[in-house]
Structure formats: structure tokens, C-alpha cells
Amino acid sequence: MTKVSKRKTRLSFETDAEMRGWGSHTVEKKTLRRPVMRPIIIEVDNGFHGCVRLKGTRQTFDFSWEGLFLWAVEQKVMKERAEKKRIRDAKKKGRRV
């Protein structure tokens, strides 16, 4: 596996996930804004940071890989706690799990 910092070309990829963004179309010489679904693009700057944006837009949102990892760990812990609480509450009420 190649480290991102060793790559000579810029790494950018399009995900299957989509978010709603704004687009425009022209009707009778008027430009109207309307919501459109746009794929999420991930651009890797280096081995420590990256950014995400919606396809067809220029606005980017930076993130760190460490922060992404910590967020994923936090999400997993929250899911496990919720599952334990659901089981504990079901036992208190005398239900089977």
C-alpha cells in the first residue's frame, strides 16, 4: 500500500453518497435557483489533511484524518452505549431481547 505523502499525483475521488446543493437553470431569460442532488467529492491534500466538497461547487470543507478517525470511534461508542441501554431497559420492563 502506498502512503498518500509518497504519491506524485493528486488524489481525488467521487463517492456514491449525495447531498442536496443548489443549482440553477434558465427559464425565459431568468436564472432560477433550485435544489439539486450532488455527489460528494473527497480531495486528499497530504497525509494529514483533506477536504470535501459537492461536485460542481468550489466551497470546500477541510478535515484532518486524525479527526475523522476520532469521530468514527465516538460514533461507534455511542451506538454501543445505546444498544446496552436498550437491552437494560428491556430487561427492566421484563421483555425479551
N, C-alpha and C positions, 0 to 999 in steps of 0.2 A: 504494500500500500504506500502511496506517495503522500508526503506531508504537503499541506497547502502552501507552506512557505517555500517549498522547493519547486513549485510549478512555475513555468515560464509564461504560460498563458493565463488570462483572467478566467476565473471560474464563475459561471452564471448559469442558473437553471430555472425552468418554469415548473411550478408544482401543479398538481391536479386540483388543489383547493382554489376556490374562487371567493372573492369578496365583492360587495357592491361598491361601485365607484360612480363617478359622474362622467357622462359622455355628452355629446352634443350632436344635433342634426339640424339641417336647414329645411324650413318649410316657408315657402313664399318669401324668400329673401330675409327671413328672420332665423337667427340661430337660437334654438331652444335647448336648454339643459334637461337631461333625463337620466335616471339611474340605469346603470348597466352592470352586468356581472363581468369582473375582470380576474384573470388568473394572477396568483401571487408569484413574483419573481424574487429569487434569492441570489444576491451577488456577494461573493466572498472577496474581501479586500486582502486579508492576510490570515495568518494562523490564529489571530486573536480576536478579530472583529469581522463583522459582515453587515449587510444591510438588506432590508426587504422593501419592496415597492409593488404597486399594482402595475400590470402590463399596460403600456401606453401612457403612463404618467411619469413625472420627474421627481415627485416628492418621495424621499427615502427615509427610512427609519433604521437607525443604527442599533446594533446589539453586539454583545460580546458572547463568545462561545461558552465562557465560564458562567455567565448569567443565564444563558439558555439551559445549561446543564442543571444549575441550581433551581431554576423554575420547574424543570421536569421532575426533579426529586421532590420538590414541595408538592406538586400535583399528585404524585404517587402516594405520598404520606397522607395527604388529605383524603384520597379515595380509600385507603386502608382504614383510617380512623372512622370514616363514615360507615364503612361496612361493619366494623366492630360495633359501632353504636347501634346500627340496625339490628344486628344479632342480639345484642344485650337488651334492647327494648323489646324485641320479640320474645325473649325468654321471660322478661318481667311480666308480660301480658299472658304468658302461658301458651304461646303459639309455637308451632314447629317452624324450624328454619329450613 
